[in-house]
Amino acid sequence: MRPRSIALATSLVLLAAGVVVGAVLAVERGGGDLASEEAPEADLGTPDEAEIEHPVEEPVESGPGEEEAAPAEAPVPEEPLEEEAAEPEAPAEPERILPPGPPSDERTLEHVTTIFGSISPKSVVASHTGVFFAQNMMYLHTITVYNRDHELVATINDTINLTDFGYDGPDADLRGAPVEMAFSPDGTYAYVSNYKMYGPGFDRGGTDTCSPADNYDDSFLYRVDVETLEIDQVIEVGAVPKYVAATPDGRYVLVSNWCSYDVSIIDVEAARELGRVPLSRYPRGIAITGDASTAYVALMGTFDIAVLDLTAIDDADHLDVTDDRGWPHAQDPPELDELHLDTLAGVGRSPRHLVLDPDERYLYATLNGEGVVVRLDLETGEEVRVATGSAPRSMDISADGKALYVVNYNSDTVSKVRTEDMSVMQTIDVDDRPIGITYDKATAEVWVAHYSGSIRVLQDR
C-alpha cells in the first residue's frame, strides 16, 4: 500500500504548517521545534551502543545529510498510450504462516525458558524455518545461532579478512560488531550489520553521537549461509550500520547507516552496494511493503519517518552494478535522492522500530523518546497511541496482525498490545535491559534479547 493518498498528504502538510489544531497527529513537543529539544541522552551502562533517547539539539554545521529532508512531491505518472497500456502482473501473495490455536489477541504470554551463555545480544531474529540468530555486538564479537528446542547450534566469530572476499585489503584479520540482521525471503541467508570494524585500516570507528561531517569509517554487511553457518560475503555499507531489511522479492537488502545519515541499497545478485539514499538524523528501523515497492525508514534523531520509492531503483540510470569501486571506495557511492519519495512528518519523538500489519494498512512505530507505540493509518493519516513503558525499543507483530510485542528498555518489561484498539493486554517483567525481540510465526514463541546476557523465551498461549 503506497502512502500517496490525498488525505494523508494533505493532513501532513497542514500539520507541518501548524494550521490544524487538535488534529490526530498532534505531538507533545514541549512547546518547541527540533532545534529547541534537549540533547541526546545515552543509555545507562551501555557503552558504544547507547542510542539517543531524544533528537539532537541542532543540525550539524557542515557535512552532507545534516539538513532534514523536505517531503518530496509524489511524481505524476504520464498517461500511457491505450495500445501500449498493460496492467502489471500482480505479485504472488506470500503464504501466511499462522500458529495453531486461537487468535493472538485471545492468548496469554507465559515464560518458557531463559537462555544464558557467553552472550550479550543486541538483537534476536527468527527465520520462521526453525533457526534464531542473536547478534552480540562488540562485547563478544559473535553471532549465536539457536534452534526451536532452545539449543545453541553454533557460535559464529565475526573475524574476517577482506582479501578473502575479493577486496584489495587490508590483508589482515578484522573484527566486526554484529548489531542487527535480516533473513533472505527464502531463509537461506542471513544479512548481519556490523556497528564498526576493528583492525588495520579502521582507525575512525563511529559512535552513537555523530554526523556525516565526522567522516567515520564505513563498515560492512556480512552474509551468512544458513546451512553452513559460515560468512560467505561481505559488502561495504555506510558508517555505523544498524537495521537490515530484505525486500520480499529478494532483489535488494536495505541497511540504515546511523552516522552517515543514509540508507544503503544492496543489489543481492551483484553482491554490492548500488548507492545510498541521503536522509536525516539517525536512520534506524525499516519496514518494506510486500510488493517491494515502498520502504519506510524511522529517523530516530527527528520526529519523522521517511518514505522510499524502491521502484525508482530501476530508473536510476547513473547506477552501474558492474563498476567495481574496490575498497575503500575510489569514489563516493552514488546518492539515490530520487528514492526519497515523501516524509511522514511529526509522527513522534525518536521513532526507532517499524512494522507493517499483514494487510499493510497500518504502520506501527516505537517512539523511544515518548514511551509510546503509535499506529499510523496509511489511508487516512489517523494516529492512535499507547504508552507501553520507558524507552520502547524493538517490537514484532503476530502472524495474524492482532498483537504487538514491545520491549521497554528502561522498564525491563515486555508489553503485549492489542492492535485493534491499541490497548496494553499484558506487561511482563523480564531481565535487565531488554533490547531485541522476535516472534516465531509457526510456534507463537516470543524471544527477548537482553544486553545483560540472556534471551528469555515466552510462549503466547
N, C-alpha and C positions, 0 to 999 in steps of 0.2 A: 504494500500500500504506500503510495507516494504522498508526502505531506505537502501537496500543492493546492489544496482546496482554497477557494476564495475566502471561506470563513476563517480558516486558520491563518492565512496570510494577513487578512485584514485585522484580526484580533491582535496578532503580534505587532503589527505596525502601530496600531493605536496604543498598545501598551507602551512601546518604546517611546512614543511621543508624549506620554503622560496624559492622554486625553480621556481614557476610560478610567473612571474612578470606581473602586469596589468591584472590578472585574475578577473573574475566577482565577486569573493568572497573577493576582496580586501577591507580591513577595515582601515580607518584612525585612527591610534592609537597614534598619537603624537610622532612617532618615537621611541617607546619603547615597551617592553612586559608588561605583567601584573604587574610585580614587580616594574615597573617604573611609573605606573599610579598613579594619585593623590588619596588621601584618600577619603572615602565616605563622602558625604555631606548630611545633614539632610534636610528634607522638612521644609520649614519655617512655624512656627506656628503650627506644628503638633506633640506635644509631644507623646512619646512612640510608635508612628507608623510612623516614618519618612520615612523609606526605603531608601537605598542607591541610589545615582544617578550615582556613578562611582564605579568600582570594588575596593576592598580593596587594600591597598598598598602592602602588602606582606603576605605570608601564616603564619598561626599561628604556633608557635614553637613546641607546643605539643598538644596531643589530637587526637582522631580519626577523620578522614574525612577532615583534613585540606589540604591534597595534592590534586591537580587537578587530577581527574581520567583520565588515558590514555584511548584512544579509544580501545575498545575490538574488537578482530577479530571475524567476523561472523563465527559461527560454520558451519562446512561442514557436511551436513546430510549424514548418511550412506545409501548405496544403499539397498532398501528393496528387499526381495525375490519376484520374479514375482508372485508366487502363493499367497503371503500374501499382496501384494501391493493393496491398495484400495484408491480411491480418497476420500478425506474428503468431507463430505456433506457441500455444500456452505451455509453460514448463510443467513437467510431470509433478503431481502432488507427492511430496515425500511421505513415506509410510510413517504414521504417527504411532509411536510406541507408548502403550499405556500399561501401567501395572494392574494386575488383577485386583478386584475389590471395589469398594465404594469410591466416589469422587474425593479428591484431595481435601476439599473443604468439609468433609464429614469424617476425617481421620484425625488422629492424635499422635503427636511426636513422642516417642519413647526412646530412652537411651539403650543402645545395644552393647557397645563396647568402646574402649578407648585404645588407640594405637600409640605406643611410645617407641623409643629407639633413638638413634642418632639423627634427629630431625629438628628442623626449625622452620616449618613450612609457611611460606608466604601465600601459597595458593594450592588448591587441590581440585582436579578436574576429572570427571567421569567420562569414559569413552562411550558408554552405553552399549559396549560389547563385552564388558567384563573386566576392564583394567582401569586403574586410577593412577594418575601422575600427581606427585606432590613436589613443588619447587622450593628448595631450601636456601635460596639466596647466597650471599657471600659468606654467610655464617658457617656453612658446611660445604659449599661448592658441589652440591649433588642434586640429583633428581631421584626420588624414591618411587618405586612402582609397586602397586598392590593389586590383589585380585578380590573377587567378591566374597571370599572367605576371610577377608581382612588380614591376609598373609602378605608379608614382604616378598615380592617376586625378584626384585633386582634393585641395586643402587648404582646409578649411572653417574660417574665422575664427570665434571664439566671441563676437564682439561683437554685442550685441542692443540694442534699445530696447523696454522693456516696453510702451509705448503702442502699438507695432505689433502687439501680441498681445492687446489688449483690457484691459490693466491701466491703472489710473489714473495711474501714473507710478512713478518719476520719468521725465520726458520728457528722457532723456539717454542717451548711449551707455554701456553697461555691458559689462564683460568677464567671462567665466566662468573656469573652470579644469577642463577635461574630465578625468574620473577613470576611470570605467568605463562600459560601455554594454551594451545587450541589444537584439537584433533582435526585431521582432514575429514571431509564429509563421509568417506568410506571407512574411517577409523584405522587406516593402515599407517599413518604417520602422525607424529606429534611435533608441533612447532613451538619452540621454547625461547622466550626472550631472555636476554642477559642484561642486567642492570648496567654493568660495565665490565670491561676486560682487565685482567691483571697480568702483567708481564712486560717484556721488552717491547718498546714502541707505543706503549699505552701509559703515558705519564700525566694525562689530564682527564681522569675519570670524573664523571658527573656527580652531582649531589642533588639533594631534594629541593634546595632553593637555588634556582638557576634561570638562565635565559639563553637564547641563541648567541647573544653577544659574548658569553663566556667561552664559546668555541671549545666546548668539551669534546673529548674523543667520541667518534662513532662507536657503536657496539655491534653485536652480531646476534642473529637469529639462528638457532640450531634446529635441524630437522632430525628427529629420532625415528628410526624404523621400529614400529611397534612389535613386529615379530622377533627381530634380532635384539632389540633394545640397545642399539648402537647409534651413535651420531653419524649420519651419512651425508649431511650437507651443512654448510654454514653460509649465511647470507648477510652481508653488511646492511645495517639499517642506521637509524639516527642515534642521537645522544640520549642515553638512559631510556631505552625502550621499555614499555610497560605492557599494556594489554595486547593480546593477539586474537585475531578472529579470521576464520577462513570463510570464503564465500561458499554458499551451498552448491554452486555449480563446479567447485573445485578448481577454478581458474586462478584465483588470487588469494593472497593472505595479506591482511592489513595489520600494521603494528603502530601503536601510538607512541611517539617519541617525546618523553616528558620534558627534556631540556632543550631540544631543538624546535619545540612548538609545532610539530607537524606529524603527519601520518605517512609511513612508508607503504607503498603499494608493491607487493612482491608478485612477480609472474611465476606461477608454480612450475609450468613446463620448462621455462628458461632457467629457473632456479636463480633469479637475480632480482634486484630492486629496479623497478621501472622508473620510479621517481617518488617525490614527496609532495603531499598536499599541505601548504602552509596554513596554519590555523592560529589559535590564540593560546593563552597561557595554560600550560599543563594539561595537554590532552591525555585522557585516561581511558574509560570504558568505551567499548564499541559494540553496537548491535547491527546486524545486517538482515535485510528482508529476504524471504525465501526465494524470490526470483533473482536475487543477487544484483538488483538494480540500485538499491539505496543503502547507505550506511549512516548510522547516527554515531556521533563521537562526543562524549562528555568532556567539557573543557573545565577541569577542576579548579583552575585559577580564576574562574568567572562565574556568572550566573546562567551560562548558556550551554546549548547543545548544538553542535554543527551538523549539517545535513550534507552528505556527499552523494553526487550522482555518479555511480560506478559505470553507467553506460557510456559516459564520456571518455572512458579509457580507450575504447576502440577508435574514437575520433581524434585522439591526441597524436597528430601526425609527426610531432617532434620526438617521439619515442622510437628507440631502436633497440630491440632486445638482443640483437647480435653484437652491439657495441660493448666490448669488454673494457671497462674503465680500470680494471685492476684494483689493487688496494695499496695505499689509500687511493680514493678517487682521484684520477688525473684531473677531473673537473667535477664541480658540484653536480649532484643528481638533478635531473630536470624538475622544475617546480610545476606541479599539476594544479594550478589555480582554478582551471576550468571545472574541476571536480567539486569545488566548494559551491554547492547549489544554493544553500539557504542557511539561516541560523534560527533556531528556536530560542528566542531571547527571553531572559527574565524567568527562567524555569525555577531557579532557586540557588542558594549559596553552595558552591563547591559540589556540583554534580560529579559523582565518581563512577558508579557502575550502572549499566543499562541492560535491560532485557525487553524483548518484544513478546506479547502474548501470542499463542499459536495462530490466531486469526489476523494478527498484525494490525489490529485497530488501536491497541493501546501500547504506549511506550512507558516503561517504568524506570525511574531513576532514584538512586540513593543520593540524598543531599547531605553530604558529610558534615557540612558546616551548620546544619539546622537540626540534625537528629530526626530527619523526616524521610519517608519514601513518598514519591509523588507519582500519580498515574496521569499521563497526558493522553487525551483522546485525540488521535491524529486526524480525525474527520472534523471535529468541532472546535478543537483547541481547549476544551474544558479540562481543568485540573482538579484532582482530588488528592488530599494529603492525609498521611497518618504518621504520628510520632511513634518511633519504634524504640529508641534508646540513644545513648550518646555515641556519636560518630558511626552511623551506619556505613559500612564499607562495601563489602561484596554481597551479592544476592543471587538466587537462582529461582526459577519458576517451575512449578509442577508440570507434568506432561499434559494435563488437561487444562492448564492455564488458570485454575481456580485458586491457587495458593502461591504465595511468595515466601521464600525462606531467606532471612536477612541476618547478617552478623553485625552486632553493635560493639565496636572495638573497645570503647572506654567503659561500657557497661558489663562486659564479659557475659553477654547474653546472645541468644538466637531468638528472633521473633518470627512467628508464622502469621502471615497476613492473608485474610480472605480478599481476593481481588474484586469480587462483586461489589462490595460496599467499602473496601479499603479499611477494614477493621482488624485489630490485632486479635487473633484467636488464641495464641499461646505465646508465652515468654519463658524461655528455658535458660537456667544458669548453665554456663559451660566453663571451659578452662580459661586461663589468663590470656588476654589479647587475641580473641578470635579475629581472623583477618580474611580467610578464604572459605568458600562454601560451594558445594556442588550437589546436584540432585541426580540420582541414578534412575532413569525413566523406567527401566524394567522391574526394579525392586522397590521403588519408592524409599530408598535409603538416602539420607542426607549426611554428607561427610563435611565436617567443620575443621579447618586448619587453624592452629594456634601458634603464634610466634613463640610461645613459651615452651614448645616442644612436644606437641601431641596432635593427634587427629581424633576427634570424637565422632563416632558413628551413631546416628539417630535413625529410627525407623518410623515412617509415617503410616500408622496402622489404623 
